Amino acid sequence: MGKTSEKSNGQAVQNDFRNIRKKRRSRVSTPTTASMSPYTKRIIDKNENILKEYSINSR
């Protein structure tokens, strides 16, 4: 995204990216995800964030 005049807005965006990264990492390592079938996992990921599915599969 381009630069925003508001510092607080940019900070919020950065925090969002950080949270997504944290969530992605924890989701992959949690036992609940591992026990889920790939099909259900895919549906949940599509609902939350389609990009998340690709990042999990690429590993």
C-alpha positions as CSV (number, residue, x, y, z in Angstrom):
1,M,0.0,0.0,0.0
2,G,1.1,3.6,-0.5
3,K,2.2,5.9,2.2
4,T,-0.6,7.3,4.4
5,S,-0.5,10.8,6.0
6,E,-1.7,9.4,9.3
7,K,1.0,7.6,11.3
8,S,-1.6,5.8,13.4
9,N,-3.2,4.3,10.3
10,G,0.2,3.0,9.0
11,Q,0.9,1.5,12.4
12,A,-2.5,-0.3,12.4
13,V,-1.7,-1.8,9.0
14,Q,1.7,-3.0,10.3
15,N,0.1,-4.5,13.3
16,D,-2.5,-6.3,11.1
17,F,0.3,-7.9,9.1
18,R,2.1,-8.9,12.2
19,N,-1.0,-10.5,13.7
20,I,-1.7,-12.4,10.5
21,R,1.8,-13.7,10.4
22,K,1.5,-14.8,14.1
23,K,-1.8,-16.4,13.5
24,R,-0.6,-18.3,10.4
25,R,2.4,-19.7,12.3
26,S,0.4,-20.8,15.3
27,R,-2.4,-22.3,13.2
28,V,0.0,-24.5,11.3
29,S,1.6,-25.9,14.5
30,T,-1.6,-26.4,16.5
31,P,-2.8,-30.0,17.0
32,T,-6.4,-29.0,16.1
33,T,-5.4,-28.1,12.6
34,A,-3.4,-31.3,12.1
35,S,-6.3,-33.4,13.3
36,M,-8.7,-31.7,10.9
37,S,-9.2,-33.1,7.4
38,P,-7.6,-31.2,4.6
39,Y,-11.0,-30.5,3.1
40,T,-12.4,-28.8,6.2
41,K,-9.1,-26.9,6.6
42,R,-9.4,-25.5,3.1
43,I,-12.9,-24.3,3.7
44,I,-12.0,-22.5,6.9
45,D,-9.0,-20.9,5.3
46,K,-11.1,-19.7,2.3
47,N,-13.5,-18.1,4.8
48,E,-10.7,-16.3,6.7
49,N,-8.1,-15.6,4.1
50,I,-7.6,-17.3,0.7
51,L,-3.9,-16.3,0.7
52,K,-3.4,-18.2,4.0
53,E,-4.3,-21.5,2.2
54,Y,-1.5,-20.9,-0.4
55,S,1.1,-20.1,2.2
56,I,0.3,-23.3,4.2
57,N,0.4,-25.4,1.0
58,S,3.7,-23.9,-0.2
59,R,5.6,-25.2,2.9
